């Protein structure tokens, strides 16, 4: 290929790869659907490969499209960064970070003051959302995502390797029935997340007999952070991932009464566009996040160590 594709063709492909719908792509780009289709056809002709496949009434990336997409996203990110650099009057110390509300509330915010004290020159902006951002289009510099880490178009660093286990307030153990083995859960209120399937899944994963445990009872919360706060308030026993419980466990507001735990199917990851992975502010914040996570892992109290 002797001539590079047009920026419009690359942009149409990048948006269509996200949307998997030419009508929605046209709306985002303020073009007609016909114009989008024309740009994609021109790009496929120039490359000599099909970038999309029709699956029934839907649209999917072809293997060539999946291979090509990270290069296009990286190129567009670099062009956007170059455009912003032309208008920078001086050092840009702003850093906008996207992460989920539970992780923000239970892990990041309580310790953020230490980072801001150590880096008073940084203009840090936190955007809490359950949605995965598209970085340049959403004005986001980096994100903390919960998932399997399979984002080949991004620079990815694992933050936490987690387990899932029950947590409760030490006050609950002091005033209520004992909780020394899984069967004792039958005598306690179970706190649920939005799906209300967490307890059944966890008990099955650790090979527990659930016949005597009423898995339907107990309050449910649409945010994991609220379920953990209910456990801190001695309202019952909740399931938590390591990261979300770390601060409350270290402070003694929660204990891990049972030794049984199960590896979490997903982890927390620090992600950003590959083109900006070595920017000073991103490196500083990423390194601090990794140091905090390592400290938490080292200081995690042993399961059952504070059970009365």
C-alpha positions in Angstrom: 0.0 0.0 0.0 1.7 3.2 -1.2 -0.8 5.8 0.0 -2.1 6.1 3.5 -5.9 6.0 4.1 -7.7 9.2 4.8 -8.2 10.3 8.4 -12.0 10.3 7.8 -11.8 6.6 6.6 -9.8 5.6 9.7 -12.2 7.6 12.0 -15.2 5.9 10.4 -13.6 2.5 10.9 -12.7 3.2 14.5 -16.2 4.4 15.4 -17.9 1.6 13.5 -15.7 -0.9 15.3 -17.0 0.4 18.6 -20.6 0.8 17.6 -20.9 -2.2 15.3 -23.7 -0.3 13.6 -23.3 2.0 10.6 -26.4 4.0 11.5 -25.0 4.8 15.0 -21.6 5.5 13.5 -23.1 8.0 11.1 -24.9 9.8 13.9 -21.7 10.1 16.0 -19.7 11.4 13.0 -22.5 13.6 11.7 -22.5 11.9 8.4 -25.0 9.9 6.3 -25.1 6.2 6.6 -24.2 6.1 2.9 -21.1 8.2 3.5 -19.9 5.9 6.3 -20.4 2.8 4.1 -18.5 4.5 1.3 -15.5 5.3 3.7 -15.4 1.7 4.9 -15.6 0.3 1.4 -12.8 2.6 0.3 -10.6 1.6 3.2 -11.3 -2.1 2.6 -10.4 -1.7 -1.0 -7.2 0.1 -0.2 -6.2 -2.6 2.4 -7.4 -5.5 0.3 -9.2 -7.1 3.2 -12.7 -7.2 4.6 -12.8 -5.4 8.0 -16.4 -6.3 8.9 -18.6 -9.4 8.6 -22.4 -9.6 8.5 -23.7 -11.9 11.2 -27.5 -12.2 10.6 -28.8 -8.7 11.0 -25.7 -7.6 13.1 -22.2 -6.5 12.3 -18.9 -8.0 13.6 -15.3 -7.2 13.1 -13.5 -9.7 10.9 -10.2 -11.2 12.0 -8.4 -8.6 9.9 -10.5 -5.8 11.4 -9.6 -7.0 14.9 -5.9 -7.0 14.0 -6.1 -3.6 12.4 -8.1 -1.8 15.0 -5.4 -1.3 17.7 -3.1 0.4 15.1 -5.9 2.7 14.0 -6.8 3.7 17.6 -3.2 4.3 18.5 -2.7 6.5 15.4 -5.8 8.6 16.1 -4.8 9.0 19.7 -1.4 10.3 18.6 -3.0 12.7 16.2 -5.3 14.0 19.0 -2.4 14.3 21.4 -0.4 16.2 18.8 -3.3 18.6 18.2 -3.6 19.3 21.9 0.2 19.9 22.2 0.0 22.7 19.6 -2.2 24.7 21.9 -0.5 24.0 25.2 1.0 27.2 26.6 3.0 25.3 29.2 3.1 22.1 31.2 -0.2 20.4 31.5 -0.6 18.9 35.0 -4.2 17.8 34.7 -4.9 14.1 34.9 -8.4 12.7 34.5 -9.0 9.2 35.8 -12.1 7.1 35.3 -13.0 4.3 37.6 -16.1 2.6 39.1 -18.0 4.2 42.0 -17.4 1.2 44.3 -13.7 1.2 43.8 -13.6 5.0 44.1 -15.5 5.0 47.4 -13.9 2.0 49.1 -10.3 2.1 47.8 -9.2 5.3 46.1 -10.8 8.2 47.9 -9.9 7.3 51.5 -6.2 7.3 50.6 -6.1 10.0 47.9 -5.0 12.8 50.3 -1.6 11.2 50.7 -1.1 11.3 46.9 -2.2 14.9 46.6 0.0 16.0 49.5 3.0 14.3 47.8 2.1 15.8 44.4 0.6 19.3 45.0 1.4 20.3 41.4 -1.0 17.8 39.8 -4.5 18.7 38.9 -6.1 15.4 39.5 -9.7 14.8 38.4 -11.7 11.7 39.3 -14.6 10.5 37.1 -16.6 7.7 38.7 -18.6 5.7 36.2 -19.6 2.1 35.6 -19.1 2.5 31.8 -15.8 1.8 30.0 -14.6 5.1 28.5 -13.1 5.8 25.1 -10.4 8.1 26.4 -9.9 10.9 23.9 -13.6 11.1 23.1 -14.5 11.3 26.8 -11.7 13.5 27.9 -10.2 10.7 30.0 -6.4 10.1 30.4 -6.4 6.8 32.2 -8.8 4.4 33.9 -9.0 1.6 36.5 -11.1 -1.2 35.0 -12.4 -4.4 36.4 -12.2 -7.3 34.0 -10.0 -9.9 32.4 -7.3 -7.5 31.1 -8.0 -8.3 27.5 -7.8 -4.9 25.9 -5.2 -5.2 23.2 -5.6 -1.7 22.0 -4.6 -0.3 25.4 -1.5 -0.2 27.7 -2.6 -2.5 30.6 -1.1 -3.1 34.1 -2.7 -5.4 36.7 -3.3 -3.6 39.9 -4.8 -6.3 42.1 -5.0 -10.1 42.2 -8.1 -10.7 44.2 -10.0 -13.2 46.3 -13.7 -13.2 47.3 -14.6 -13.9 50.9 -17.1 -13.1 53.6 -16.6 -10.0 55.8 -18.5 -8.7 58.8 -18.1 -6.2 61.7 -16.2 -7.4 64.8 -19.2 -6.0 66.7 -21.5 -8.5 65.0 -19.3 -11.4 66.2 -19.1 -9.9 69.7 -22.9 -9.6 70.1 -24.3 -12.3 67.8 -24.1 -16.0 67.1 -20.6 -17.5 66.4 -19.2 -17.5 62.9 -16.4 -19.9 62.8 -17.4 -22.2 59.9 -19.5 -21.9 56.8 -22.5 -23.7 58.4 -22.7 -20.9 61.0 -23.9 -18.6 58.1 -27.3 -20.1 58.6 -27.6 -18.1 61.8 -26.6 -14.7 60.3 -28.2 -12.2 57.9 -26.6 -12.3 54.5 -26.0 -9.1 52.7 -26.4 -9.2 48.9 -25.2 -7.2 45.9 -27.5 -6.3 43.0 -27.6 -9.8 41.4 -28.3 -11.6 44.7 -26.5 -14.6 43.2 -23.1 -13.9 44.8 -23.6 -16.0 47.9 -24.8 -19.1 46.0 -21.9 -18.8 43.5 -19.3 -18.4 46.3 -20.6 -21.2 48.4 -20.7 -23.5 45.3 -17.1 -22.5 44.4 -15.7 -23.4 47.9 -17.7 -26.7 47.9 -19.9 -25.8 50.8 -23.2 -27.6 51.7 -25.9 -24.9 51.4 -28.9 -27.0 52.3 -29.3 -25.3 55.7 -28.6 -21.8 54.6 -31.4 -19.6 53.4 -29.8 -17.8 50.5 -32.8 -15.6 49.8 -32.9 -13.7 53.0 -31.2 -10.5 53.8 -31.0 -7.0 52.2 -29.7 -6.3 48.7 -27.8 -3.3 47.5 -27.1 -2.1 43.9 -23.5 -1.1 44.7 -20.9 -3.4 46.3 -19.6 -0.5 48.3 -23.0 -0.1 50.0 -23.1 -3.8 50.9 -19.7 -3.5 52.5 -20.8 -0.4 54.4 -23.8 -2.4 55.7 -21.4 -5.0 56.9 -19.3 -2.3 58.7 -22.5 -1.2 60.4 -23.0 -4.8 61.8 -26.1 -5.4 59.7 -25.0 -8.8 58.5 -22.3 -10.6 56.6 -21.3 -9.5 53.1 -19.1 -10.9 50.3 -16.3 -8.7 49.2 -13.3 -8.7 46.9 -9.9 -8.1 48.5 -9.4 -4.5 47.1 -12.8 -3.2 48.3 -12.4 -4.6 51.8 -8.7 -3.8 52.3 -9.1 -0.4 54.0 -11.9 -1.5 56.4 -10.0 -4.7 57.2 -6.8 -2.8 58.0 -8.6 -0.4 60.1 -10.4 -3.1 62.1 -13.9 -2.1 60.9 -14.3 -5.4 59.2 -12.9 -8.9 59.8 -12.7 -12.0 57.6 -14.3 -14.5 59.9 -13.9 -17.6 57.7 -10.8 -19.0 56.2 -12.5 -20.0 53.0 -11.9 -17.8 50.0 -12.2 -18.1 46.2 -10.1 -16.5 43.5 -12.0 -13.6 41.9 -12.8 -14.2 38.2 -11.7 -10.7 37.3 -9.0 -8.2 38.5 -8.5 -4.5 38.6 -6.3 -3.1 35.8 -4.7 0.3 35.2 -5.3 1.2 31.5 -4.5 4.1 29.2 -3.9 4.6 25.5 -0.5 3.1 24.4 0.5 6.5 23.0 0.3 8.1 26.4 1.6 5.3 28.7 4.8 7.1 29.5 3.4 10.6 30.1 4.8 11.9 33.4 1.5 12.3 35.2 0.3 8.9 34.1 3.5 7.2 35.2 3.4 9.0 38.6 -0.1 8.0 39.3 0.3 4.5 38.1 3.4 3.9 40.2 1.6 5.2 43.3 -1.5 3.0 42.7 0.8 -0.1 42.4 2.6 0.9 45.6 -0.6 1.3 47.5 -2.0 -2.1 46.2 1.2 -3.8 47.2 1.1 -2.3 50.7 -2.5 -3.4 51.1 -1.7 -7.0 50.0 1.2 -7.1 52.5 -1.0 -5.7 55.3 -4.1 -7.8 54.7 -5.0 -9.4 58.1 -5.1 -13.2 58.2 -8.5 -14.8 57.8 -10.1 -15.7 61.1 -7.3 -13.9 63.1 -9.8 -11.7 65.0 -12.7 -14.0 65.4 -14.0 -14.1 69.0 
